[in-house]
């Protein structure tokens, strides 16, 4: 038995960041993780491997579509799928080994195995029971099941199976037009698969600014992805050579089928808290399976906390990291805080899509007076030089005060550009503050400044 100040259950972004920050603040910290590697879903079967495949296939697209335009001639390359998966695995390995190094550097103990909480202040790993003044649930999430669909991770897969397919499917059907479905759909479309996305709602990327979503769907359609919207999947029947997807159109209840070699179920995720013993402890839960916490991440059990996908809020790695750092500060007697109004979201397709703050639809619903500053990447010299003129930057600002309320970007490097606006919002900046800040030329970031200018007297290059 070992005693710690803090034991975190789960070695994903929320858990390992929380542990490292606790150690930096002088607390004796341990992380319980049953995988062979640290990093959780994100580093092992999520964010990082999917970005590796997105990067590889983006370069493939550039070779086939744009190299000759730039005068780069030669035979078109072919895909060695096994080597591409090897590259992906190497990227995973570098990142997970990096966390192990950080644990050693910061003297964080890795308790290898699956954990449970037999009593307040106790964590059982295997046959050993460890004690801690504070316990943190950071167990992340798992793919949500879909009625009538059985996952085998070979023909019918989640995002995990989609990262390790034995071969590139000729026909891929993606159920769910959210972030995961569109990213993985993009990967396989670039690899030559015929990709069809089935979405229950009438628009892709639920919750996204409607104008951006519409533009995004148009661009993805040009890239070869097909969309069936307003369709409820009734079931998936596996055969000898693939699967048949049965769905019903919500507008008229008409039924149809679709054949596929592989089916990716990407209908969202749910908290993963099974096996922890929370029910026996009397931990309060929310209707959708999340652990109920207060503003300081505390549950109703003294000394027990929860962060990340296990609690409410967007299921994003960086949200979990922020909560992990904030909780570590609180446990060390400091003031920890997360500003949930300034958490960006990114989709890593080409073009990238990023957002922070309010959408137009939300502002209208709130009855808030606002103004819109918009600038197309067609007016950005750098974007046009790399064949990425599609898309725009859109800034929403308060009509009276000019304070930035939200921003939405679809275009090159959107996931990086959004952070300039995040920082501005964190400091309560106005659109004019952005507009008056000198931006280097030629950069993609000039489009952000132009959108800010459009909130005032007008953009220069529009």
N, C-alpha and C positions, 0 to 999 in steps of 0.2 A: 504494500500500500504506500502510495506517495501523496503528499499533501501539497496543494498549489493554491495560489491566490485566485487564479482563473483557469478553468478548463473550458475550452471551446470544442463543441462537438460539430465537426465538419471542417475540412481543410480547403474549401473553395475560397473565392475572392473575399467574401465577408469574413470567414473564419481565420484564414491565414493573415490577413491584414490586421484584424483585431488582435491576434496573438502577438504579432511583431510590435504593434504600437503599445500593447500592454507591457511587453518586455522592455521597450525603450523608456517607458515611464516607471520602471523599477518593480514591476509586478512579476512574480514567478508564474509563468504561463505554460500551458500544455494544450495540444490540439489532438483530438481523437479523429482518426481517418482510417477507414477500412480499405480504401483503394491501395494499390501498390505504389501509386504516385500521388503527390499533393496537387492542389489546383482545382479540384472539384470538376463539375461538369464543364465549366468554362474552358479550362486549359486542356482537359483530356478529350472531351467529346462535344465541344460546343464552340465558343467564340474563336479560339485560336486555330484549331484545325480547319474550321470553315473558312477563315480568312486566308489560310495558306492555299486552299483550293481555289478560292476566289481570285487570289493573286496570280496563281499559275494559269488559270483559264482566261484571265484578263489579258495576259501577255499573249496567249494563243490567239485571242480575238484580234489583238493589235497586228500580229503577224499576218493574219489572213485578210484583214479588212483595211489596214492603214499603211503598212510598210511600203507598198508600191507607190502610194500617193506621195511618199517622202523620198522616192528614188532609191529605196532599198530593195534590190532585186535578188532573186534566188529561189531555190526550191522551197516549197511550203513544208514546214515540219509536220511530223505525225506525233501522235500521243502514245507514250509508253505509260499505260495506266498504273502498272505496278510501281514504276519509278516515281510517278507523281504521288502515289500514296506513301511511298517511302520518304519523299521530301516532306510531306505533311507530318508523318510520324517523327521525323527528325526535329521539326519545329516544336512539336509537343514536348519531346524529350528535353530540348534546350530550356524550355520554360519551366517544366516541372523540376528539373535538376536545380534551376536557379532558386526556386523556393526552398528546396532542401538546404542549399547553401545559406540562404537568409535565416533559416531556422537555427543553423549552427552558429552563425555570426551573432545572432541576438539571444542565444541560449534558450530557445523555445523547444520544449520537449514534444516529440511526436509519439503519441500513444497509438501504436498500430493495431487496428481492429475496429469492430463496430461497437458503438457505445450505447448505453442505456442509462436511465436515471432511476435507480431503485428507491432512493429517498432524497429529500432535500440535502444538498451539499455533498452528494455522492454520485460518482460516475463509474459504472462497471464496464470494463473492456476485457472481453474474454472472461477469465475466471478472477481477474483482479479488480478490486474496488479502490478507487482513488478518491480522495476528499478535496474539496475546494470551497473557499469562501464564496466564490461566484461561479456559476455555470452559465454558459452561453450556447443557445441552440442556433446553429448556423448550418443546417443540414440541406439547404437549397431546395430544389424542385425536381420533378420528373415530368415526362410527357403525359398530357392528359389523354385518357382513353376515349375512344369514340364508339358508341353503341353500334353493334353489328360489324365491327372491324376487329379482327384478331391479328395482333402484331407477331411476326416471326423473325424480324430483323434480317430477312433474306429477300422475300418478295414484297411483303408489307412491312415497311420500316418506319422507325422514328428518325429523328435527326442523327441519332447515334449510328444506326445501321446505314444511313445515307452517306456517312463518311467512310464506310468500309465495304462498299459493294464490290463483289468479285469482278464485275465487268460493267462497262458503261451501258446503261439500258437504251434500247432503240426508242422506247416509249415510256415516259415517266409521267404519272399523274400525281399532282400534289394536292392534298386535301387541306385547304386553309391558305388564305392569301395574306398571311402575316409576315413578320420579319424572317423567320426561319424558312418558311416555305418559299419565299421569293429569292432569298439568298441561294439556297440549295438548287432551286429551279434554274437560276441564272448559271450556276456552275455547270449543270448537265446540259443546258441549252447550248452553251459555248462548246461543249464536248461533242455536240452533234445529236443529242437526244431530242425527240419531239416531246415538248413539255406542255402539259395542259394543267391549269390551276383551277380547282373547283372551290368556290367560296360561298358560304351560306348567306352572307350579307350582299347588298347590292353594290358594294364598292370594295376595293382592296385596302389593305392596311387600316383596319378599323381604328378610329380615334385620331387618325392623321388629318391635318388640314385638308379640306375637300379639294381645293384647287391643286394642291401638290399631288394628292392621290390620283386625280384625274390625269395630270401630266405624266406621272410615274407610270400609270397603266399604259398610256399611249406609247411611251418610250420602250417599255418592256415588250409590248406587242410588236413594235418595229424590230426588236431583237429576236423575235420568233416565238415568244411565249404566247399561248392561247389561254383565254379566260372564259370560264362558265360561272357567272355570278348569280346570286339569288337561288342557289341550288343546295338542297339538303341531301347529303349522302345517306342512303338507306342501308348500304352494306357493301362488303367486298368479298367476292367469291374467288378463291384461289383455284387455279387449274394447273395442268401439267406445264404450260408454257407462259405463266404469268397470272394475271388476275382480271376479273371483270368488276368494274365499279358501277353500282346501281345508285342512281340519284333521282330526285324529284325537284322540278322547278317550282319554286314557291308561288310564282305569279299565277299559275294555272293548274298546279298539281299534276302536270304531265310528267311521265316517267321516261327515263332513258338510261342507256348503259354506255360504258366506255371501256375499251380494252387497254391494258398496259402490261409492260414487262415488270415494272416496279411501281409500287404505290408508296408515296411518302405521306405519312399522317403528321401534319403540322398544325394541329388545332389548338395549340396553347400548352401551358404547363400548369401544374398544381403543386402545392407545398409537399415536400417529402419529409414526414415526421414519423413514419411507421417504425415501430420497434423501440421507440424511446421510452415508452412507459408513461406517457403524459396523462392518459386517462386515469390510471391508478393513482397518480400524484394529485389529480384534481386540477390540472392546468386548464384554465378557461380557453376555449377555442371559438373561432368565428365561424359563421355558417358555411363559408367556402373552404374551410380546412386550414386557415391560417391560425397561428398562435396569437392570442390577444395580448397586446402590450400597451403600456402607457407611453407618454411622451419621452420617457427615458429608457425605453426598450425593456422595461421590467414586466414580468408576468405577475399573476396574482400569488405566486409562490415566492416567498422571500429568498433572495439570492439567485433566482433563476431569470435569465434574460433571453431574448431572441432577436435576431436580425436577418436581413436579406430576404430571400424568396419565401422563407418560412412565415413572414409577417406580411401585413398589407403593403400596398404600393407597387410600383412597376418592378417587374422581375428583370432587373438589370444588374450586371456585375458591379458597375461603378456605384450604383445605389447601395449595394451590399457593402462595398468597401468603405463608403462614406459613413454608413451606420456602424461598421466595425471600428473605425477610428474614433467616432463620436462616443461610442460606448466605452472604449478603452479610456478615453479622457475622463468620463464620468466615474468609472471604477477606480481611477487614480485620484479622485477627489477634485478634478478640474471641471470645466464647463464644456460639455460636448454638445454639438448642435448640427443638424442637417437641414439645409434649406430645400425643402421639397418642391418649391416653385422654380428652382433653377437646376433641374436634373435633365441633361440632354438625352436624346435618343438618336440612334444612327442605324441606317440600313446600308450595308456595305456592298451593294450592287454597283454597277457602272451605268449611269451616274450614281453617286452616293446620295442618300437622303438623310437630312438631319433636322431636328427640331428642338426647341426649348420654349417653355412657357405656354401661353394660351394660343389656341387656334382661333380663327375668325368665328367659327361656329360657337365656341365657348363664350366669346365676348358678346356675341349677339344674344345668346341665351341669358347672359348676365345683365343685358341691357346697358352695357358699358359703351360710352362714346369713344371711338378709336379711329385712327387713320392708318392707311397702308402705304408703305414705301416699297416699291418693287423694282428689281433690275434684272434684265435677262443676261445670261452668260454670252449671248450672241454679241453683246457690246463689250465683252472683255477680251482683249487681245491675246492674253495668255491662253485662255480657254479655247479660242478658235484655232490657235497654233497646234493644239493637241487633239483636235477633232472632238471637243467636248463643249460645244456651244449650246447644246440642249439644256434647258433648265433655267432656274432663276433664284434670286435671293428675295425673300419677302420679310419685311420687318413690320410688326404691329406696335403702334405707340399710342399712348393716351392722348386723346384729342386736345385736352386742355393743358396738360402738363408736359407732354412730349416724352414722358417716361416710357421706356421700352417694356412692353408687356409680353412679347413673344417673338419668335423668329422661326422661319421655315426655309430650308435651303434644299434644292435639288440641283446637283451639278458636281463638278470635279472637286474632290477633297472636302466635300460638305461636312464630313465628320470632324475635320480639323477646323474648318472655318467657323463652325458654330460656337467654338469656345471663346472667341473674341466677344461674342454677344453674351455668352454666359457670364463672363467677368464683368461686362458692362452692367448687366442686370443685377449681379451681386452687389455692385456699388450704387445701385439706383440711378444709373446713367440715363440720359435722354438720348433720343435719336440724334440730336444735334451734336452731342458730345462725340459720338462715333463719326459723324460727318466732318467735324472739325479736326479729327485726328489724321495726321499724314500717313498714308499707306504707300508702301514701296511699289514701283512700277517696273516691269509688268508682273503682277501677281494676281492670283485668283481672289485674294482678299479685297482687291479694289471693288469687286462686285458688292461686297458688304457695305463699303463706304458709299457707293452709288445708291444702294437701297436706302441707306440712312439719309442721304441727300434728298431722295425722293419723298421722304416724310416731311420735307420742308419746301424749299423753293423749286426743287426738281433736280434730277440726276443730270450729270454733264453729258454722258455718252449714250443717253437713251434716245 
